[in-house]
Amino acid sequence: MVIFKGLYSFGPGEKTFRACGSEHEFWVADSSAQLELKYSQLISFEKQGEPVYIEVEGIQIPSAKDGAQGAYERTLIVKKVKKITKEIPAGCK
């Protein structure tokens, strides 16, 4: 299991992750059943899509070619949420 640190956005048709210092975005599959719940506790419904900083344990796999994730080369499968906060570290914009 690998720890991923970066920015997560969730909204209609959008579940994306971008690692700190990277330009590549991943589609996110939340097998922990915690990430979307904790995101919705931090970000009001009206502001969905606003990025938050996360640290999660997970794995990367090639994305399926159908559905929304088809636009992304890789999918991050989140196994465990270690940290989620609106406070984005200076080195992770």
C-alpha positions as CSV (number, residue, x, y, z in Angstrom):
1,M,0.0,0.0,0.0
2,V,1.3,3.5,-0.9
3,I,0.5,6.8,0.8
4,F,-0.7,9.5,-1.6
5,K,-0.6,13.2,-0.7
6,G,-2.2,15.8,-2.7
7,L,-5.4,17.6,-3.8
8,Y,-8.8,15.9,-4.0
9,S,-11.9,17.4,-5.7
10,F,-15.4,16.0,-5.6
11,G,-18.5,17.2,-7.4
12,P,-21.0,16.3,-10.0
13,G,-19.1,14.1,-12.5
14,E,-15.8,14.8,-10.8
15,K,-13.7,12.7,-8.4
16,T,-10.1,13.6,-9.0
17,F,-6.8,13.6,-7.2
18,R,-3.5,15.4,-8.1
19,A,-0.4,14.6,-6.2
20,C,1.6,17.5,-4.7
21,G,4.1,18.8,-7.3
22,S,2.4,16.9,-10.2
23,E,0.4,18.0,-13.2
24,H,-1.2,14.5,-13.6
25,E,-4.7,14.0,-12.4
26,F,-6.2,10.6,-11.4
27,W,-9.8,9.5,-11.2
28,V,-10.6,8.4,-7.7
29,A,-12.5,5.3,-6.6
30,D,-13.3,5.4,-2.8
31,S,-13.2,1.8,-1.5
32,S,-12.8,3.1,2.0
33,A,-16.4,4.6,1.9
34,Q,-15.0,7.5,4.0
35,L,-13.4,10.0,1.5
36,E,-16.6,11.4,0.0
37,L,-18.3,11.4,3.4
38,K,-15.5,13.4,5.0
39,Y,-15.3,15.7,2.0
40,S,-19.0,16.5,2.3
41,Q,-18.5,17.3,6.0
42,L,-15.7,19.8,5.1
43,I,-17.1,21.4,2.0
44,S,-20.7,22.7,1.7
45,F,-22.9,21.4,-1.1
46,E,-22.7,24.8,-2.9
47,K,-18.9,24.7,-3.0
48,Q,-18.5,21.1,-4.2
49,G,-15.6,20.8,-6.5
50,E,-13.3,22.9,-4.3
51,P,-10.0,21.1,-3.7
52,V,-9.0,19.8,-0.3
53,Y,-5.7,18.3,0.9
54,I,-5.7,14.6,1.5
55,E,-3.3,11.8,2.7
56,V,-4.6,8.4,1.8
57,E,-3.4,4.8,1.5
58,G,-4.2,3.3,-1.8
59,I,-3.1,1.8,-5.1
60,Q,-3.0,3.0,-8.8
61,I,-4.5,1.0,-11.6
62,P,-5.1,1.8,-15.3
63,S,-8.5,3.5,-15.7
64,A,-11.4,1.8,-17.4
65,K,-12.1,3.2,-20.8
66,D,-15.8,3.8,-20.3
67,G,-17.6,6.3,-18.1
68,A,-16.2,9.5,-16.5
69,Q,-12.9,7.8,-15.5
70,G,-12.2,7.0,-19.2
71,A,-10.8,10.6,-19.5
72,Y,-8.0,9.7,-17.0
73,E,-5.1,7.5,-17.7
74,R,-4.9,6.1,-14.1
75,T,-7.4,5.5,-11.2
76,L,-6.4,5.9,-7.6
77,I,-8.3,3.3,-5.4
78,V,-8.4,4.7,-1.9
79,K,-8.2,2.1,0.8
80,K,-7.8,4.3,3.9
81,V,-8.2,8.0,4.6
82,K,-5.3,9.2,6.9
83,K,-5.9,13.0,6.7
84,I,-8.3,15.4,5.0
85,T,-8.3,19.2,5.5
86,K,-9.1,22.5,3.8
87,E,-5.6,23.7,4.9
88,I,-3.5,23.1,1.7
89,P,0.2,23.0,2.5
90,A,2.3,25.7,0.7
91,G,4.2,23.2,-1.3
92,C,1.0,21.6,-2.7
93,K,-0.8,24.0,-4.9
